[in-house]
Amino acid sequence: MKLLLRIGLILSGLLALVAFSLSLALVRALHVRGAEADSRAPEYHFALYLPDNRNSFFTEIIRGAENAAEEMNAVLSIHTIDPARFDLEMASFSGVDGVVVCPYLEHSFARRQLEKLQARQIPLVLINHNVPNDRPWPYIGTNNFDVGRKMGTIAGRTAEEEVRLAVVYSEKEPGMFAERELVEMGIADALREKLRGPIMSLKTNSNLLDAERMVYELFTDDSRINTVIFTDSNDTIAAAQVIIDMNLVGRVRIIGSGNDPGIIEYIRKGIVTGSIVVNPEKIGYQAVKSLVELRSAGYTSTSVDTGVEIVDGSGR
Amino acid sequence: MVLSVFGVFILLVLSTTYILFSSIRMQEIADSSFQKERNLKSMQESLMTYQTPLLEYLSTRSSNALAKLLVDSQTLRNKIPANMPKSTDSTELREREVYALILSFLDMADAAVEAKRGRNIAGYIPVYEEMTRLLKYINEEVEKLSTERFRDQLDAYGVFVADFRNIQLWNLLFIIFISFFSILLLLRAVEKMTDPMVRLSEMATELSDGHFGVEDIKTSSIYEIDHVVEAFNRMKNEIGKYIEEIRWQENIKQEYMQERLRNLKMEELVRRMEIYTLQAQMNPHFLFNTLNTGMQLAIVEGADRTGEYMEYLSLLFRHNIRNKDSIVPLRHEIEGLKYYFYILKVRFPKNLDLVLDYPEEMLDGYRIPVSILQPLVENCVVHAFKNSAGPSSIVVRIEKRRSDLVLTVADNGCGISAEIVEGLLHPLPIDESSSRVMGLENVIQRLYFFYPDKKDVIEIESASGSGTTITIRIDTENEPCIAF
């Protein structure tokens, strides 16, 4: 009886202790989760203003910016640049330490908002598209003239006869459309006498499959075009499929943008002639880095060209 | 006991307190997730009401409106957290931005009021317009933030509920186990209290059975019980000691009583023997007179042989009663035996051969108990030759072997069975035996009496049909024990 009593005492005591410990640990975990604080308090709060469109280009910009923020002990809030939402207009009141803007807006409106930020001495960096100003803001991105030249180079390298060219811009890639003159100047510069006739400018909307409709209409109405340049990766993939369906492979050259696996596969098969690849992640990373430099040192490079690459069947 | 009860009480109070604490803590955690939301909503409402005195002041410059404006502005500023941390959480980051927008809104309101005071119409009108847009934007952001937070909270709520359930389950188990533990603790305390009592009762039973050698009861940790236990142990030990002493006294008393009883019996025996002796002294006188008369008659009548026989008979009786000593010289015993032999020869003139063999020089040198040879010879005559038709022989021999004087009475009679020999050599104690001890038994008992330390003082060798030899060994170096 005594032994049973002793065993019961020890057993119940231990079980009670285990139950108590587990309960306490859960309460503590709940409390800690409720009051979880960053081990390292971020030093800067930056805001990134981008178009609402969240295609791979902007997603990669955001990823690059977030990587840089984490690396440089900063935090990042993402906002829309849509004028209807007042985000950029109210940016100067939001208490941020710096702003990254991708200003594909109408220039006067964009400049007004950027000047407002400048007036409140909030560090500002532009990405992907520049806004002309007397006192230019730091710019991170590609030079669209260079992009145009690279596109023209691909088109000229593969064309044995004259090039009749159409460039398809997209709402999904507003920066390129905003600087279409520069792009087309670059293309013309690269093609020179091979370019036959004016460059046809087209634009797809934000629908991922809109390029299919456009290519179909293009080659149904005007069969003289033999080279089409796409400025968006989704459009490139959609158009390539239509070219196959319309049995235009070999007769129409497609020059795309981006290095998605689908595009690389089309290049390997010879359906897409080549592709222009910019590095949006690098743009985002560099933008945040420039803001940190502005905050800490007070200055940064006026312009950082993140470069453009060509991917084609030659393996270059 | 009191300590145990108090311990159990404390344990239960602490357990209940912990359950209460954990419940309150969980409520606080649940509440805190909504606290920020409530703060923001409250600020949003305050901002809406703030618009009224602002507009009133800007349009009427009312001092009342200004006072209210200043109070509301201060109240709103107080509601804004002093330190809004830069968090990696996007919702908190957005909240930080909203608070910054509200702060900007209040700064702008102050600027507008300043402009109004300075009658700077161009100053406050655009500011007010900007404020209106900002307020709209703040409201939109608060709504957006609420929606986002609600979405986050839905996920967090699921986790919280699961955790809450687990905590409640563990709390329930904790209460069950701790209650069980407390009950067992109480039982143990009760057992600790009752166990000495049970042992006391068991020991009392043992004591009542007379077992005072049981071990002392161990003390418990209860003072009152220990007091009783110690008193009981002390009582047990004292009683044990008394009982031992009484037993010892009782033993002595019994030994004394037995000794006394033995002495009484011995005295009784002695008295009886004295009576027998007196009686024997009285009868022989008559017998002697009668025998003398008979002897004179035989002489007168010329019957010389009868006269001689009666003379020897008279000599034998006289010899037996003349000496009253217990221990007599060997010569005295031999003389008596000679008289007895003469009578036996007259009785059995043809077929009984009697031999008496002794060295003459030993007769005066040694002393032996009186009348130990004649009864042995008489025993042979009476029992040994009952069914014997042939010549019978009785040999009495006296010799010295080292320090022992050896007296031997041997016959060639029918012998004595082993059982009878055993019975003779190991007689019953004197207090248990009959007082009518005759012949051989008498001799054996007397020899044992006089020589208690010599176990082989008498030996009987006998076999059926081949006679009996009775040997008496008397240690000449030790005096016989004649004192009672």
Interface residues (C-beta under 8 A of the other chain):
Chain A: M1 K2 L5 R6 G8 L9 S12 G13 L15 A16 A19 F20 L22 S23 L24 L26 V27 A29 L30 H31 G34 A37 D38 A41 P42 E43 Y44 H45 A47 A74 V75 S77 I78 R85 F86 E89 M90 F93 S94 G95 V96
Chain B: Y18 S22 R25 M26 I29 S32 S33 M84 P85 K86 S87 T88 S90 L93 R94 R96 E97 Y99 A100 L101 L103 S104 F105 R133 L134 K136 Y137 E140 F160 D163 F164 N166 I167 W170 N171 L173 F174 F177 I178 F180 F181 L184 L185 L187 R188 E191
